[in-house]
Amino acid sequence: MTSSAPLGLQGAYLLGDQSTQNELRSRVLTVAVDLLVSDGPESLSMRRIATEAGCTTTVIYTMFGSREGLAEALYLEGFERFRRFLESVPSRRDPFDNLTALGPAYREACLAEPGYYSLMFERAIPGFEPSERARTLARAALNILDRVIADCIASGYLIPTQPRKIADALWAAAQGAISLERAGHLRDARTYEAVTTATICCYLVKKD
């Protein structure tokens, strides 16, 4: 006697359909980050996520291995979303124009993804520590900033140094302003623009 084939997204996942696996994985991550925003980290039980996503806990454990594995997947998904957002910024002919365009885009990406932002930068899940591999991949997601800064150095706009050094300084300035804005201490983008501009100015080539 043969059993009937499993139906729906979960069944297709178990049968190895790659596109369906990706669709279900995306749904689980969306459900998890939405629960994090609406109900806090205590809501991130495998059973509740499975119920909201319309699958079984077995499928979630198969995809992520554990609750910590799910948290790390959310962490990396956040950085991947930021990467896609920054990569979508239209390229300018002048590299310095490219650099100045990425600043507002980064702030917009952060404010548009409050759930992912809180997990990536504010320890929204108590006890979660991303692995070294995850931290390396997360930083690599922002390599577009390093590349644009390298172009600015090559074009004579910025002083010759490691692009990562300037990128990390700019990232730190941006994160400080964004965190204050999210906490309600800043009302608009003016301070963000001021601190990021000031950081870039520290590395400008001095010309007579």
C-alpha angles and dihedrals in degrees: 000000000000125000121234118257115263114258136220131016093319092051093048089049091054090048091056103252102163097201090049091047089055092047093051092045090052091049092051092050091048092050091048096050092045090053090048090056098042104036107014132242094303088070092064098097116143090234095054093044090049091050093049093045094047098240139096129271087242091065092049092049089048091053100042108014096221144359088273090052090052091050091051091049089053090049092053093042089057092055091044090054090051090050092053091047093052093043088055093061106110112254118244125212092235114065093215090055087052091054095049090048092056093060098068090038092057092051091048091051092051095049093044093057106046094160095051092040092055091051095045099045111010105049092243091172108059112229096015114131118176115230121250088254090054092048090051092050091045093055091045088058087068095050090114086077091053091049095050091047090050088054090051090051091049090050093052098250097112131039117265107266140114107305090219090061092059093039093054092048090051091046091052092050092048094048093050093054094043093051091052091048092050090050090054097250094115123047102200146001098280097097091044090053092046097051095043092047091048091051092052090047090059089066101039117123109251110235129190 
